[in-house]
Amino acid sequence: MEYKQNILDAVGNTPLVKLNKVVGPDDATVLVKCEYMNPTGSIKDRMAVYILDQAEKRGELLPGGTIIENTSGNTGQGVAMWACVKGYRCVFTMPDKMSIEKVNMLKAFGAEVVITPTDVPGDSPQHYVETAKRIARETPNSYYVNQYHNQDNIAAHELSTGPEIWRDTGGKFDMFIAGSGTGGTLSGVGRFLKKTAPHVRVVGVDPIGSVHYHYFYTKTMPTPHVYKVEGIGEDILCDAMDYSVVDEFHQVNDKESFSIARRLVREEGLFCGGSSGSNVHIAIKMAKLLGKGKTIVTVLPDSGTRYITKFLQDGWMKDYGFLGSDRDLGLVEDILRALPRPPIVTATQETPLSEIIGTFKKHGISQVPIVDGKGNPVGMVHEVDVLRGLNEGRVTVSSPAKAFSASLGGMIYPKARIEELFRIFETDQVGVVVDNNRIVGIISKVDVLEYMTKRG
């Protein structure tokens, strides 16, 4: 009789599968390691189990303790699985851009989930990493996994993922490609390969908007911005990212990632997530360069079950301009460059209604962004908010803006695709362009029409 002592013993030893339809006949062979076949559906099971096993052995995680971690969802599920088997409580922080499937899966394991805003700087107290640190400080007998800076994250892949790839290929491959989030997979497999087979080229994949690509080539920090693909890229530097074992980095955008991920599902039968599309997009590109006779290995980090209501749904893809017209309108920053931009008019939370009405009249506008004392956007006053407040008797001409302002909707980033503005316009809002937590532009429907007309 052969069986596992518990589900944790089923982590790892995922299969390598050859891609047959998305790679050309004259291109290099591309093998994908199906990490979505781990118990909770992602490569993060490896890291979660290894880190927590080591923490228990070192006495850092004690019986009756609480495990706390910041997660995009996948690490949390691996940690929650381990905690269920071992009998620990879990608290996770997650950015609000993550799919509802990921949130609900964590809750299904019995974990507590704290949702934080995505569009805040990496050092903001509201950032999901900083929120997790605060909860860990305030919770007695807690253990903070700290995946971004935990060296056991790297070790997990150096000791398991790398050796498995080497075993299954017989060491006969030429390039390894992986996305960089925390950096654990890329760094761990990279370290193994540099020690075992230094001729194998290690290639990192980074979504546009993340910091890894820019930092790798310039050693300076760019201003990160939000992107739609999940579980890859980062807006902070991580100690679990060892750039010294990486030979080159390539960038990928959301449309490229989602388009290839959908093809992997429909043409190869591989039910994987968006970051798998990121990796394979670059693998296809490199396969053309290397040519027939060479072999590339990459990973499919997580399962498509997390994205049923996102990129696997045609409506969602169309809403964000990733499906339908092949015409590429460009980026939001292109509009800011192409059209004359009047000064951005803002008000503070204490600005009285009388001044805001005067601003509406003077500038011929119907909304005014509200900023705090540091210039950070915190809300918006629309004409309709003012009319409703006056009609209901809730405000007077001396009332401060904070008494009648609405939350800041329509926020978008300079590197976002112009098509994403259409979704904002459908809610009768303007696009508020934010970069590094500062308003750098406001775009209306008329602005987009003018841009498209001039562009032809």
ABEGO torsion letter per residue (X at the ends): XBBBABAAAABEGBBBBBBAAABBAABBBBBBBBAAABAAGBAAAAAAAAAAAAAAAAGABBBGBBBBBBBAGAAAAAAAAAAAAAGBBBBBBBBAABBAAAAAAAAAAGBBBBBBBABBBAABAABAAAAAAAAAAABBGBBBAGAAABAAAAAAAAAAAAAAAAAAAGGBBABBBBBBBAGAAAAAAAAAAAAABAABBBBBBBBBGBAAAAAAAAGBBBBBBBBABBGBEBABBBAABBAAABABBBBBBAAAAAAAAAAAAAAAGBBBBAAAAAAAAAAAAAAAAAEBGBBBBBBBABBAAAAAABAABAAAAAAAGABEBABBAEBAAAAAAABBBBBBBBBBAABBAAAAAAAAAAAGBABBBBBBAAGBBABBBBAAAAAAAAAAGABBAABBAAAABBBBBGBBBAABBAAAAAAAAAAGBBBBBBBGGBBABBBBAAAAAAAAAAAX
